[in-house]
Amino acid sequence: MCKEEKGTSKLPVYGWDEIRKHADKNDRWLVVDGRIYDVTRWAKKHPGGERIIAHHCGQDATDAWVAFHNDHKAVCKYMQPLLVGLLKDEEKKESELIKDFRDLRAKTEEMGLFKASPLFFFSIMLHILALEVLAWFLIYTCGTSWITLLGASILLVTAQAQAGWSQHDYGHLSVFKSSWINHSMHIFVINFLKGASSSWWNYRHFLHHAKPNRMRKDPDIRFDHLFVLGKKQPVEWGQKKKGVMPFNHQHEYFFLIMPPLLLPLYFNFEIPYFLITRKLWGELLWMVAFFVRYCVMFASFLGVGGTLAFYLWIRFLESHWFVWTTQMNHIPMDVDTDQDDDWVTGQLKATCNVDQSFFNDWFSGHLNFQIEHHLFPTMPRHNLHKAAPLVKSLCKKHGLDYQSKTLFTAFADIIGSLRKSGELWYEAYHM
């Protein structure tokens, strides 16, 4: 937390009734550790994006602030000029849940759970690069028969999926102490090894973490009129006769739209559009470098057209892996508008775990520990299982639902939740 500065005691004090009035585009206040900051003008300069600031305006952002930043002292220096007031002492009351959670976080820091293992992340990178080289070597030595290309596809899909989990580590600043090194590695992995974008990922993913499963705030649940989620949205859309899809069949057409098309179709258009409209030419060059690399590796065997087709085939296969793994922790959980829940309650409502095993850890990049990851997004993933017993005890003490499922149950729950939401829409539509 930020240290007390001279003159702070002379600042005006405000209550929540006044603070909540400052929550629109032209007037933004947020509260961190009892201090009130006016971020109206500064929000556009925020490294994590303007919208993540907007989502916390008029609210207590203390635990989100702690969760997203590693170097708290450095961030405090930037925040000091924005300080405009203090929260009234009588309104600084913390719930027992939040007190216990902050004690828990302090304990995980004392246990060293925020310290990364260099050997672990080196081995992750090594096996990604080894899979790509092995795929190239297979085609180089065995030719381009369908069985050879299938074997190379499996190797490349695995490399791309694991690179996806690896870039996630660097994006969350959970590998190196230096933010600059983390950012640089993030660009290398997601732009050069995967052909996507660091800035695009940061924009989407931190919004998701800030308000998971909150409609109009979490971009990961905005499916552009293809699906309705949760219990509230289906009823509202049904009553208003909104949307053109037969949502009562969404659990069936999900298989035809989301797993096969998200990466090869939607993301391949959204990412370049994002970079071009924001004039992020440096990142666009890194992304182009990925396609140059692919051509250098495979064009001599498959030709340029064949290499493009091969790339889309890899993305098609990877998309299934990506969609099932990323959606299993969230879609079956609570989907609603922002209720201004405390940090712990908001994350527990929206996330669930998948049981630990060596395969599940590797297959999901340790995102089977989604609850712990959402509570401590900068914690290195190899330590999440160590935090899990502490989080379970916290949830048990305060009556919070801590869900952990088998991998196949988690997959099945995606379809089950889509079916239930579709039925709610159908009933509301035909009332």
C-alpha positions as CSV (number, residue, x, y, z in Angstrom):
1,M,0.0,0.0,0.0
2,C,1.0,3.6,-0.5
3,K,2.8,5.3,2.4
4,E,1.3,8.3,4.1
5,E,2.6,11.6,2.5
6,K,2.9,15.0,4.1
7,G,-0.3,17.1,3.9
8,T,-2.5,14.0,3.4
9,S,-4.3,14.7,6.7
10,K,-5.4,18.1,5.3
11,L,-7.3,16.5,2.4
12,P,-11.1,16.6,2.3
13,V,-12.9,13.5,3.4
14,Y,-15.8,11.9,1.5
15,G,-18.4,9.1,2.1
16,W,-19.5,6.5,-0.4
17,D,-22.6,8.4,-1.3
18,E,-20.4,11.1,-2.8
19,I,-17.8,8.8,-4.3
20,R,-20.3,6.8,-6.2
21,K,-21.4,10.0,-8.0
22,H,-18.0,10.1,-9.7
23,A,-18.3,7.1,-12.0
24,D,-18.9,8.4,-15.5
25,K,-16.6,9.1,-18.5
26,N,-16.0,12.7,-17.6
27,D,-15.7,12.3,-13.8
28,R,-13.9,9.3,-12.5
29,W,-12.9,8.6,-8.9
30,L,-11.7,5.3,-7.4
31,V,-10.6,4.3,-3.9
32,V,-7.5,2.4,-3.0
33,D,-6.7,1.8,0.7
34,G,-9.0,4.5,1.9
35,R,-7.5,7.1,-0.5
36,I,-9.6,8.7,-3.2
37,Y,-8.0,9.3,-6.6
38,D,-9.3,11.4,-9.5
39,V,-8.3,9.4,-12.6
40,T,-10.5,11.3,-15.1
41,R,-7.7,12.7,-17.2
42,W,-5.0,10.1,-16.4
43,A,-7.2,7.0,-17.3
44,K,-6.1,7.2,-21.0
45,K,-2.5,6.9,-19.9
46,H,-3.1,3.8,-17.8
47,P,-0.8,1.0,-19.0
48,G,-3.6,-1.5,-18.5
49,G,-6.0,0.5,-20.6
50,E,-8.7,3.1,-19.9
51,R,-11.6,0.7,-19.6
52,I,-10.2,-1.3,-16.6
53,I,-10.0,2.0,-14.7
54,A,-13.6,2.9,-15.7
55,H,-14.9,-0.4,-14.5
56,H,-13.7,0.4,-10.9
57,C,-14.8,4.0,-10.7
58,G,-17.0,4.8,-7.8
59,Q,-15.9,1.6,-6.1
60,D,-13.2,0.3,-3.8
61,A,-10.4,-1.0,-6.0
62,T,-7.9,-1.8,-3.3
63,D,-7.7,-5.6,-3.8
64,A,-7.8,-5.3,-7.6
65,W,-5.0,-2.8,-7.4
66,V,-2.9,-5.1,-5.2
67,A,-3.6,-8.1,-7.4
68,F,-2.6,-6.5,-10.7
69,H,0.5,-4.6,-9.7
70,N,3.9,-6.1,-8.7
71,D,5.9,-3.0,-7.9
72,H,3.5,-1.2,-5.6
73,K,6.0,1.5,-4.6
74,A,6.6,2.6,-8.2
75,V,2.8,2.7,-8.9
76,C,2.2,4.8,-5.7
77,K,4.6,7.5,-7.1
78,Y,2.4,7.8,-10.2
79,M,-0.8,7.9,-8.1
80,Q,0.3,10.6,-5.6
81,P,-0.5,13.6,-7.9
82,L,-4.0,12.1,-8.4
83,L,-4.9,12.1,-4.7
84,V,-8.0,14.3,-4.0
85,G,-9.4,13.1,-0.7
86,L,-9.8,10.4,1.9
87,L,-12.5,8.0,2.8
88,K,-14.4,8.8,6.0
89,D,-13.0,6.7,8.9
90,E,-16.4,5.4,9.8
91,E,-16.8,4.1,6.2
92,K,-13.5,2.2,6.1
93,K,-15.0,-0.9,7.6
94,E,-13.6,-4.1,6.1
95,S,-15.6,-7.3,6.1
96,E,-14.2,-10.3,7.9
97,L,-13.9,-12.0,4.5
98,I,-11.6,-9.2,3.2
99,K,-9.6,-9.0,6.4
100,D,-9.0,-12.8,6.2
101,F,-8.2,-12.7,2.5
102,R,-5.6,-9.9,3.0
103,D,-4.0,-12.0,5.8
104,L,-4.0,-14.9,3.4
105,R,-2.3,-13.0,0.7
106,A,0.3,-11.8,3.2
107,K,0.9,-15.4,4.2
108,T,1.4,-16.5,0.5
109,E,3.9,-13.8,0.1
110,E,5.8,-14.9,3.2
111,M,5.7,-18.5,1.8
112,G,7.4,-17.2,-1.3
113,L,4.6,-18.2,-3.6
114,F,5.1,-15.1,-5.7
115,K,8.6,-16.1,-6.6
116,A,9.0,-17.8,-10.0
117,S,11.2,-20.9,-10.7
118,P,13.5,-20.0,-13.6
119,L,14.0,-23.7,-14.3
120,F,10.3,-24.3,-14.7
121,F,9.7,-21.5,-17.2
122,F,12.9,-22.4,-19.1
123,S,11.7,-26.0,-19.5
124,I,8.3,-24.7,-20.7
125,M,9.9,-22.6,-23.4
126,L,12.4,-25.3,-24.3
127,H,9.6,-27.9,-24.9
128,I,7.6,-25.4,-27.0
129,L,10.6,-24.7,-29.3
130,A,11.5,-28.4,-29.4
131,L,8.0,-29.3,-30.6
132,E,8.2,-26.8,-33.4
133,V,11.7,-27.9,-34.5
134,L,10.6,-31.6,-34.4
135,A,7.6,-30.8,-36.6
136,W,9.8,-29.2,-39.2
137,F,12.3,-32.0,-39.0
138,L,9.6,-34.6,-39.5
139,I,8.5,-33.0,-42.8
140,Y,12.1,-32.4,-43.8
141,T,13.0,-36.1,-43.4
142,C,9.7,-37.8,-44.3
143,G,8.1,-35.6,-46.9
144,T,4.6,-34.3,-47.2
145,S,2.5,-37.4,-47.1
146,W,-0.8,-37.0,-45.3
147,I,0.4,-39.2,-42.3
148,T,3.6,-37.0,-42.0
149,L,1.6,-33.8,-42.1
150,L,-0.8,-35.2,-39.5
151,G,2.1,-36.0,-37.2
152,A,3.6,-32.6,-37.7
153,S,0.1,-31.0,-37.1
154,I,-0.1,-32.7,-33.7
155,L,3.3,-31.4,-32.8
156,L,2.6,-27.9,-33.9
157,V,-0.8,-27.7,-32.3
158,T,0.7,-28.8,-29.0
159,A,3.5,-26.2,-29.4
160,Q,0.9,-23.4,-30.2
161,A,-1.4,-24.4,-27.3
162,Q,1.5,-24.5,-24.8
163,A,2.9,-21.2,-26.2
164,G,-0.6,-19.8,-25.5
165,W,-0.3,-20.7,-21.8
166,S,3.3,-19.5,-21.7
167,Q,2.4,-16.0,-23.1
168,H,-0.2,-15.9,-20.4
169,D,2.5,-16.2,-17.8
170,Y,4.5,-13.3,-19.2
171,G,1.4,-11.2,-19.8
172,H,0.6,-11.4,-16.1
173,L,4.2,-10.4,-15.1
174,S,4.5,-13.6,-13.1
175,V,7.9,-14.8,-14.4
176,F,10.5,-12.0,-14.0
177,K,10.8,-9.3,-11.4
178,S,11.4,-6.8,-14.2
179,S,8.1,-5.7,-15.9
180,W,10.2,-4.7,-19.0
181,I,11.6,-8.2,-19.4
182,N,8.1,-9.7,-18.9
183,H,6.6,-7.4,-21.5
184,S,9.5,-8.1,-23.9
185,M,9.1,-11.9,-23.5
186,H,5.3,-11.5,-23.9
187,I,5.7,-9.8,-27.2
188,F,8.2,-12.5,-28.3
189,V,6.0,-15.4,-27.4
190,I,2.5,-14.1,-28.4
191,N,3.5,-12.0,-31.4
192,F,6.5,-14.0,-32.9
193,L,5.7,-17.5,-31.8
194,K,1.9,-17.3,-32.0
195,G,1.2,-14.6,-34.5
196,A,-1.1,-12.6,-32.2
197,S,-0.7,-9.4,-30.2
198,S,0.5,-8.5,-26.7
199,S,-1.5,-5.2,-26.6
200,W,-4.6,-6.9,-27.9
201,W,-4.3,-9.6,-25.3
202,N,-3.6,-7.2,-22.4
203,Y,-6.7,-5.1,-23.5
204,R,-9.0,-8.1,-23.4
205,H,-7.6,-10.2,-20.6
206,F,-7.2,-7.6,-17.9
207,L,-10.8,-6.5,-18.4
208,H,-11.8,-10.1,-18.0
209,H,-9.8,-10.4,-14.8
210,A,-11.1,-7.2,-13.3
211,K,-14.8,-8.1,-13.7
212,P,-15.1,-11.7,-14.8
213,N,-18.5,-12.8,-16.2
214,R,-19.9,-9.3,-15.6
215,M,-22.0,-8.3,-18.7
216,R,-20.8,-5.2,-20.6
217,K,-17.5,-5.3,-18.7
218,D,-16.0,-8.7,-19.4
219,P,-15.2,-9.0,-23.2
220,D,-14.8,-12.8,-22.9
221,I,-18.6,-13.2,-22.5
222,R,-19.5,-10.9,-25.3
223,F,-20.4,-13.3,-28.1
224,D,-22.1,-10.8,-30.5
225,H,-25.6,-12.1,-30.5
226,L,-24.5,-15.8,-31.0
227,F,-25.1,-17.0,-27.4
228,V,-27.0,-15.9,-24.3
229,L,-25.4,-16.7,-21.0
230,G,-26.4,-17.1,-17.3
231,K,-29.9,-16.6,-16.0
232,K,-30.5,-12.8,-16.4
233,Q,-29.5,-12.1,-20.0
234,P,-31.6,-14.9,-21.6
235,V,-34.8,-13.7,-19.8
236,E,-34.2,-10.1,-20.8
237,W,-33.5,-10.9,-24.4
238,G,-36.4,-13.3,-24.6
239,Q,-38.8,-10.7,-23.2
240,K,-37.5,-8.0,-25.6
241,K,-37.5,-10.5,-28.6
242,K,-33.9,-9.5,-29.0
243,G,-31.4,-11.4,-31.2
244,V,-31.9,-13.5,-34.3
245,M,-30.4,-16.8,-33.3
246,P,-32.4,-19.8,-32.1
247,F,-30.8,-19.7,-28.6
248,N,-32.7,-22.7,-27.4
249,H,-30.4,-24.6,-29.8
250,Q,-27.2,-22.8,-28.8
251,H,-25.9,-25.9,-27.0
252,E,-26.0,-27.7,-30.3
253,Y,-24.6,-25.0,-32.7
254,F,-21.9,-24.2,-30.2
255,F,-19.9,-27.2,-31.6
256,L,-20.1,-25.7,-35.1
257,I,-19.2,-22.1,-34.2
258,M,-17.0,-21.6,-31.2
259,P,-14.4,-24.5,-31.1
260,P,-13.7,-24.6,-34.8
261,L,-13.9,-20.9,-35.8
262,L,-12.7,-18.7,-32.9
263,L,-9.0,-18.8,-33.6
264,P,-8.8,-19.3,-37.4
265,L,-11.6,-16.9,-38.3
266,Y,-12.6,-14.4,-35.6
267,F,-9.2,-13.8,-34.0
268,N,-7.4,-13.6,-37.4
269,F,-9.6,-10.6,-38.2
270,E,-10.0,-9.0,-34.8
271,I,-6.3,-8.8,-34.0
272,P,-5.0,-7.0,-37.2
273,Y,-8.0,-4.7,-36.9
274,F,-7.1,-3.9,-33.3
275,L,-3.5,-3.1,-34.2
276,I,-4.2,-1.1,-37.4
277,T,-6.9,1.1,-35.8
278,R,-4.6,1.9,-32.9
279,K,-1.6,2.3,-35.2
280,L,0.5,-0.2,-33.2
281,W,2.9,-0.7,-36.2
282,G,5.7,-2.2,-34.2
283,E,3.5,-5.0,-32.9
284,L,2.1,-5.5,-36.3
285,L,5.6,-6.1,-37.6
286,W,6.2,-8.7,-34.9
287,M,3.0,-10.4,-36.0
288,V,4.0,-10.3,-39.6
289,A,7.3,-11.8,-38.6
290,F,5.4,-14.9,-37.4
291,F,4.0,-15.5,-40.9
292,V,7.4,-14.9,-42.4
293,R,8.8,-17.5,-40.0
294,Y,6.1,-20.0,-41.0
295,C,6.9,-19.5,-44.7
296,V,10.6,-19.9,-44.1
297,M,9.9,-23.2,-42.3
298,F,7.3,-24.8,-44.6
299,A,7.0,-22.9,-47.9
300,S,9.8,-24.9,-49.5
301,F,7.8,-28.1,-48.8
302,L,4.2,-26.9,-49.3
303,G,4.5,-23.7,-51.3
304,V,3.1,-20.4,-50.1
305,G,-0.6,-21.4,-50.6
306,G,0.0,-24.8,-49.0
307,T,1.7,-23.1,-46.0
308,L,-1.3,-20.8,-45.5
309,A,-3.7,-23.8,-45.7
310,F,-1.4,-25.7,-43.2
311,Y,-1.4,-22.7,-40.9
312,L,-5.2,-22.4,-40.9
313,W,-5.5,-26.2,-40.3
314,I,-3.2,-25.8,-37.2
315,R,-5.3,-22.9,-36.0
316,F,-8.5,-24.9,-36.5
317,L,-7.2,-27.8,-34.4
318,E,-5.8,-25.4,-31.7
319,S,-9.0,-23.5,-31.5
320,H,-10.8,-26.6,-30.1
321,W,-8.1,-27.0,-27.4
322,F,-8.3,-23.3,-26.6
323,V,-12.0,-22.9,-26.5
324,W,-12.8,-25.9,-24.3
325,T,-10.0,-25.1,-21.9
326,T,-10.7,-21.4,-21.5
327,Q,-14.5,-21.7,-21.3
328,M,-14.8,-24.6,-18.8
329,N,-13.9,-22.3,-15.8
330,H,-16.3,-19.5,-16.5
331,I,-19.3,-20.1,-18.8
332,P,-21.0,-22.5,-16.3
333,M,-20.6,-20.0,-13.5
334,D,-22.6,-16.9,-12.5
335,V,-23.1,-14.4,-15.4
336,D,-24.6,-11.1,-14.3
337,T,-24.2,-7.3,-14.3
338,D,-21.7,-5.7,-12.0
339,Q,-22.9,-6.0,-8.4
340,D,-19.9,-4.2,-6.9
341,D,-18.9,-7.4,-5.1
342,D,-15.8,-7.5,-3.0
343,W,-12.7,-8.9,-4.8
344,V,-13.0,-12.4,-3.4
345,T,-16.8,-12.8,-3.8
346,G,-16.6,-11.5,-7.4
347,Q,-13.9,-13.9,-8.4
348,L,-15.5,-16.9,-6.7
349,K,-18.9,-16.3,-8.3
350,A,-17.3,-16.4,-11.8
351,T,-14.7,-19.1,-11.6
352,C,-14.3,-22.8,-10.8
353,N,-11.3,-25.2,-10.8
354,V,-10.6,-28.5,-12.5
355,D,-9.0,-31.2,-10.4
356,Q,-5.3,-31.4,-10.2
357,S,-3.3,-34.1,-12.2
358,F,-0.1,-34.0,-14.1
359,F,-2.1,-34.1,-17.4
360,N,-4.6,-31.5,-16.3
361,D,-1.9,-29.1,-15.2
362,W,0.0,-29.5,-18.5
363,F,-3.1,-29.5,-20.7
364,S,-4.5,-26.3,-19.3
365,G,-1.3,-24.5,-18.4
366,H,-2.2,-24.8,-14.7
367,L,-5.4,-22.8,-15.5
368,N,-7.3,-25.7,-13.9
369,F,-6.4,-23.6,-10.7
370,Q,-8.6,-20.8,-12.1
371,I,-9.8,-19.7,-8.7
372,E,-6.3,-19.2,-7.3
373,H,-5.2,-17.6,-10.5
374,H,-8.0,-15.0,-10.4
375,L,-7.4,-14.2,-6.8
376,F,-3.6,-13.9,-7.3
377,P,-3.1,-13.2,-11.1
378,T,0.7,-12.4,-10.7
379,M,1.4,-15.7,-8.8
380,P,3.6,-18.0,-10.9
381,R,1.4,-20.9,-12.1
382,H,3.6,-23.6,-10.6
383,N,2.7,-22.3,-7.1
384,L,-1.1,-22.1,-7.5
385,H,-1.6,-25.6,-6.1
386,K,0.2,-24.5,-3.0
387,A,-2.2,-21.7,-2.4
388,A,-5.3,-23.8,-3.1
389,P,-5.6,-25.4,0.4
390,L,-5.5,-21.9,2.0
391,V,-8.1,-20.6,-0.4
392,K,-10.3,-23.6,0.3
393,S,-10.1,-23.0,4.0
394,L,-11.0,-19.3,3.5
395,C,-14.1,-20.3,1.4
396,K,-15.2,-22.9,3.9
397,K,-15.0,-20.4,6.8
398,H,-17.1,-17.8,5.0
399,G,-19.5,-20.1,3.2
400,L,-18.3,-19.4,-0.3
401,D,-18.8,-22.0,-3.0
402,Y,-15.4,-23.4,-4.0
403,Q,-16.0,-25.7,-7.0
404,S,-13.5,-28.2,-8.4
405,K,-14.5,-30.7,-11.1
406,T,-13.1,-33.4,-13.3
407,L,-11.9,-32.3,-16.7
408,F,-14.8,-34.0,-18.6
409,T,-17.4,-32.7,-16.1
410,A,-16.1,-29.2,-16.7
411,F,-16.4,-29.7,-20.5
412,A,-19.9,-31.1,-20.1
413,D,-21.0,-28.2,-17.9
414,I,-20.3,-25.8,-20.7
415,I,-22.9,-27.5,-22.8
416,G,-25.3,-27.9,-19.9
417,S,-25.2,-24.3,-19.0
418,L,-25.8,-23.2,-22.6
419,R,-28.8,-25.5,-22.7
420,K,-30.3,-24.1,-19.5
421,S,-29.7,-20.5,-20.7
422,G,-31.3,-21.3,-24.0
423,E,-34.4,-22.8,-22.3
424,L,-34.7,-19.7,-20.2
425,W,-34.6,-17.5,-23.3
426,Y,-37.2,-19.7,-25.1
427,E,-39.6,-19.6,-22.1
428,A,-39.3,-15.8,-21.8
429,Y,-39.7,-15.4,-25.6
430,H,-42.9,-17.3,-25.8
431,M,-44.5,-16.1,-22.5
